[in-house]
Amino acid sequence: MTTAEGWTGAVRTRLGLGRLLPLGTAEDGAWLAERAAEPVLRRAAEEVPGVVPGGIRTGLADPGAAGAPAVPPPPAALPPGPLRIEADFAAAAAVPLPELAERLRTALFAAAREHLGLTVAVVDLRVTALLDAPPEADGAPGPAGTPVVSRPTAARPQDAETDGADGTRPADSPQEPGHATTAAGSTGEPRGGAGAGELPGAVAAAAAAVPGVARLTGSLGAAVRADASSVRVECATAPGHRPVEVARAVRAAVVSVLPSPLPVTVLVTEVGTGE
């Protein structure tokens, strides 16, 4: 790990984004913060009767088989590739464990695909406790229990990835000089053919106007980072909108106001849940 990789990983951890997960395909040029994905996955797990979810982590299913990003990735983002969800849960003893685990696995697969747009290849489950009675809606797992690992037969166990660079090279640092920036709340009408000095404002206006964008965010330093080589936009999605589709629409809107073709990266840092 280089000094730059360690530094950007530390910044990302301090900001609480977790891993930056590839969203959609490599051509979509989009990433989703693990912090934004976790509540959606947790809600799906909580809706499975007999389950009290614990820790939920998401990373690459096979880091060695990950592809190359089509656009400059955010700092320390995971490269494009299928993902692995690792989830701990307490289970009601009255429900057959294999059946319960399969229900939970199915729910997590569906939530990742249908509600977020993540490509998940493997869901690994670990039972941390067996409950004598079905869990209450707001119950917590019991303190005792022997861990049991439940894995798909096709899955090959992988060591859990650690926070940090995850084997990738960051595109830039959160406060890298020389990038034009704009405030997260920039508004206004998109303007085609914007000049270099007007570019961040035009990009912010175009992105903010996309249906499904709740607001622009600045978790890595600025909502819009634009220079002569690339553009990166951070946003939060509104409830009822699938992040991958919002990210694609943001990229298309930004491309439409660029004076010349540039790679456009989209980072979704928050997902609206309607609560």
Phi, psi and omega in degrees: 000132178278168178299319180296319180295317179296322181293314181293325176296319179294321179296315180299318179295317180297324180284347175079017181284338187072200177292151175260109190268137176297131185248123183075219180259171178301325182290340179289338178060038186230151176225155180233129178294136178302325178301325180282328181283326189301315180297326179292316178293321181295319179299319178298320179293321181294337181278355176275116181301134179092003183243134167241105185290147174249231180290142177228121179234151180226133178207189180289139176289322180215091183304328182290342182255007181293150181267185179265137179292147180278344179225164177301122182283160171297165181305126175062022178290151175290143177288162180299137179167160178301150186251162176237128174260130176243121185228134171264147176203153171264142187237143175288128184294338183288342181261132178305127187301315179301321180293317180296317180297321180293322177297316180294316179300316180297319180296320181289318175304311184295317181296317180296318184281310190276326184264338184243317185098018177276145176264107183249127180261329187219139170238114178261132182240146177225121178278123182258343180198149172250125185264138180291331182231156176304141182292147172286168183302322180248026183287169178234152179297147178292162184285340186252169178140144178265125181300137176231131181263128177240118184229150174297147182296333183274353186276144173255123183304136178236145174294141178298139179282150178260155175296149181133216187284334180055033175080007181251163179254124182293148180283325179197183178251158186302331181239035183297130180289160174093000177256130174288141183231165176216157180292153183296332185263020181301139179226174180134174181273140176298144178234124178288149175066037182293144176285174185300319181289335181266353189301309182303318180295319179294320179295315180299317181295317181295317181292317183295335182277353182289131176302134182098348175272114179285319179188164171272146182238171181219047185295329180257023173120326180200150179291324179232129173238117184226133172217195185287349186248337184194168178227138174230135181236136174249140180208165171247143181263152180275156178303143178085003181240130181285124185306319183297322180288323176296316181299318178297319180292324177296315179301315181297319180294319180293316179303325184292340181253001179282137180290337177210156184300132176218150172296136181239125179249138178239131176241119176266117184258344179215145178237123179289133181249355179086004180270000000 
